[in-house]
Amino acid sequence: MKQFSITIIAVFTFFMSNAQEFKSNISLGIPVGEVSDSYSINLNLDFVYLYEVTNKFKIGAIAGYTHFVGDSFKAPGVNVKVNDAGFLPIGITSRFIASNKSTLALDFGYAIGFSRGLSGGVFFAPKLYYNLSKTFDAFVSYKSITVSNYDFGAICFGVEFKL
């Protein structure tokens, strides 16, 4: 029991001694690939917890909400309305600080489906950040959620800010 207590204290001390950041980001995406004809826009809101491993590398957790807005189109003799698709992505994030102004990131995890008929699926999102100020970053990313061999993909543009 003593060894377990010492291990818990050591882990807690490690996490508390490293620099930590809480961030949030919002982005607007253009659906691409399989969903480009069925969905008109993608909206994203994420919350990020990061801690510094080295002065160039950070790792942490990410959770948020992703929404694909269904489109309408005409098929021969009928109008078709595609239902919206919503997901709750939960995963890990890693950040590599490439320079004073740019950061490379990769988010990876599982997205829980919130729409009728949609289960969850694996998601990943590579990102490129550009530092605008001490508080704000702009980014471009590709977000992909794979549900039953169907890819919900979007190219996203957004901003991230420290909380």
N, C-alpha and C positions, 0 to 999 in steps of 0.2 A: 504494500500500500504506500509505503514511503517513497519508493522509486516511481510509482505512478504519479504521486503528488508533485515530485520534483520535475517530472517530465511535463506535466500540465503547466507548472509555473514557468518552466523554460520556454515552452511554446508560446504562452501568453506574453512573456517578456519580449520574445523575438518579434511578435506581431505589433506590440505596443511601441517598440523602439524604432521600428522602421517608419518612414514617412508614409502617411495614408492620405488618400484623396477620395472625396465623394463628388461625382460628376453626374450630369444629366445631359442628354442630347435629344434633339428633335430633328427629323428629316422628312423630306418629301422624295418619293421615288417614282420612277417610270418603269412599269412592268415590262419585262423582256422575256424572250423565249416562249415557252408553252403558254404562258398566261397573258401575253401581250394582246391577243385578240379578245380575251374574255374580261379583262380588268383594265380600268382606265387610269388609276393612280394608286400609289402606295403611301401610307402614312406610318411613321414610326416614332415612338417615344421610349427611351431607354434610361435606366438608372445604373450607374457604374460605381463599384467600390474597388479602388486600386491600392496596392501597397508596393513600395519601391524595393526591388530585389537588389539592383545595382543602380548607379546614377544614369544608366542607359536602358534599363529594362524594368518594366513593371508588370505585375500580374494581378488578377482580381476576379470579381464576379460581376455578371451583368444580368439584368432582368428588365423586361419592358412589355410593350404591346405593339404589335404590327397588324396593320389593317389594309387589305386590298379591296378597293371599291369596285364592285361589279359593274359591268358595262351592259348596254343594250345593243342589239343588232337585229337585222332582218334576215331571216332564213326564207327560203321559198314558201310564200303563203302564210308566214307566221312571224310575229315579233318575239324575240327571245330576251329575257332579262336574267342576267347572271347574278346569283346571290353574292353578297359581300363575304369575304373570308377574313377571319380574325384569329390571331395567334398570340400566345404568351411565351416568348422565348426566354429560357433560363439557361445560363451557361457560364463559361469562363472567358476571360478576355486577357490578352497579352498585348503589351505595347513596347515597341523598340524606338527609342528616341534617336532618329537618324542625324538630326542637326538641331540648331537652336530654333528653327522654324518648322521642321517637319517631323512627323511621327508615323510609323507604320504600325498597324494593329491587326489582330485577328480575333474574332469572336467565334465561339464554337459551343454547341450545346443541343438542347432539345426544345422544340416549340410545341406547346400544348394547343391543340385546335379548339377554338371557341364557337365555330360555326356549325350549323346542322350538317351532318354528313361528313365532316372533316375530322379525322383523327389528327394526332400530332405527328411530328417528324423531326428529323435532324436538321439543324440550321448551321450555317457558317456565314461569316461576313468579313472579308478582308477590307481594310479601310486605309486611307491616306489622309492624314491630318495636316493642316497648315495653321500655325500659331498666329492668331490675330492680335492677342493681347495676353496679359497675365491671367485673365479670367475666361476668355473666349477662344475657341478653335473652330475653324471651318473644316469640313471633311467631305470626301467623296467615297462611296463604298458600293460594293455589290452584295446584296443580301439574297441568300438562297435558303428556302425551306423545302425539303423533299418529303412529300406525303404520298405514300403508296406509289412510288415511281413517277410522281407528277411533281414538277419543279415550280414552286412559286418563287420567281426571281425578279429582282428589281435593281436598277442602278439608282442610287440615292445620293442626294445632296443635302447637307445639314450643318447645324452648329451644335457645339458642345460647350457647356459652361460649368464652372466649379460651383458647388453648393456650399 
